[in-house]
């Protein structure tokens, strides 16, 4: 009988215990891949939001923990625009609302001027971009429009008693923007009582753009002494507090799941060794070396871990897909899981399986054949 066949049969003859161990590992891996994948999806979608519009630099108030609450004087844009090599300086005002009566939460409002709002025009599904000086109109991302069951010409109540007409529905191939509302900047400033105030400025550099030119523009902006922080797009996303908290929480929760999975594997392999003490004694008596016994136990654990990991990745894919389709989360969760995250889940499962099998493997290897044959240990 081949060695690998022997290992497989050792697992197969205890189907219930093996199935429970695989289930525990699958749940642990699903938690890791889903949670870390969702956090990574936040970061990726946030970055795509800016890169898709060709934005090179974001300017916010300096030392702001929550950049959504950044507040700047809109007139600062005129001073920033004087810096050489800048192509555009677009003010943006952000807010987040929930439409509880429609079952939709965490909708981002982007207050933009008509020139900036026209960037999704090439991806307009229906309708049009609002025009300069036009008021009381909005554009909806296609995910949000679907969740709200809104069409061009319908009205939407953004704040209590404040109704706007839908003039366009767009697709930006980005979950954040497709779940957002674009509204004329002046309207949002008026609604929030922040006339002349903005959250940030989105800047583009004259093309072709180099990293050196972007860094030079950042230095010149901060040298103006306006009390602002200018960050290249990738750095802005990477240092965002919400993204970092989401990632930390994902890994913290995943660590608990992995520990539980590791304990389950340890328990399974210890019991397996106890039950097979006599069998191990026979194997030692017929000439199996201690290293071969150790390999047998580690391979059994590894096989259980790999099967659990594959099932776990499948569960994570189903879970994230379901969240991406649910109305309450479809504008926030990206169903795409990166291969890196899935590979991390597989590697962690195998590592946890090996760690859980180390003690049982070496305990089995230390058994003396005479003692093992008597079923002691």
Steps between C-alpha positions, in 0.01 A plus 500: 500500500636838405577748775256771377223242460561389857473862620174549309346184645592607852288810445218329312435233763398770750261696277302686767805626688677590177193683373471701823868593487471605136188703584679685779792581275267602216316747724830645624633543147168643378518761777856594408444519125161674522590758764847579370369491143223748582750733671733471201201566274432824688857614440503392134164659419594819684819523294317421174254778581776760471717333237197452274455877495868562438544671839866525603486695829237550770520807724330489842529689827820405677492267801145388430430154642174443313551652157125498437482783759779703343388857439675752277421843362406458134699812410822313582455323168588821314837523680574132446414530129787751453757224555666406169423164333156464660235428237186515716406585857151372576326569833292219649266491798417162651225378729360161592128431540270206565166451330344283771153502347649348184728255684823658373777614734833678477439679171778743409395841367755666271448870451676588174507780250359417158846470342607232748162326487537459125777242544252210518332620177670240283345234726150645519243220485199725468440872528765770505746692714358805680592837353670805659261706710248215493347432844295237681627219278710191572678217322484150645747214476344195336518285815324763708242563227423129490472474879272804514308396187552847354500605135583823321221748570418357844544703817705404804480648849861540611436680826165532671280716281779559246403340169716482189438381146710216356648622170752222438609149599865413447735203518856562614592131549576584862278396791548823694399730217231263374346513846529878532306815414655790306336832578586859398756639742303816573189298589685281749674801653164666551340187649786452746531867586857504367488763231851564371636192681622171353635169629796474264650598167565237234802592290631373168849568372582591140547183296720312456534471876804371683538411867761774534259763365231388742739517797617844388139623480432361848800688643390827336145467632611437857755782473212746453427473872125456456459245780439218254644156427560408137526127440561298184199279427658171608633648824165665572322165472769301684495736800123540524393423857183312400692272263766425761242432771305269269818306420603476866154380606494244219832349603413510872173314447669258261770423754235378745349276235842359412580426863173310535577309180850417627366371831254281314780355288717440810216320674428282198860392454561434871193277522605328178841417646349370825259276311773364272765430762496125427504561125798733532677233705448250216637745248807561715546127550503432123767757444336843460738772612393781732531749213252298297252499791538877530443547125187286517340712775604828335367390162167400651472841662614674183245318286218592739621860502519529121152355452365735767680794341358432153149472642559814706605703196187383321286607797673839509427554130132418554480720809656806338287454189185487714604817684575677172145427384317583825340848484642610835862421406514485120652846475774422749614140447699400193435138399848472349748317722859542395709186435744627763235492773385151398860377497551648847202298623641178354847560643367591844280189507795278415718676758237466773451134408871431527529680832203305635659172393855556626445381858290192408752406229803508728307330781420215263862482386626473858290193577711191558381205289461270804297757690289588197422137425355464849273799414659724762622850443 
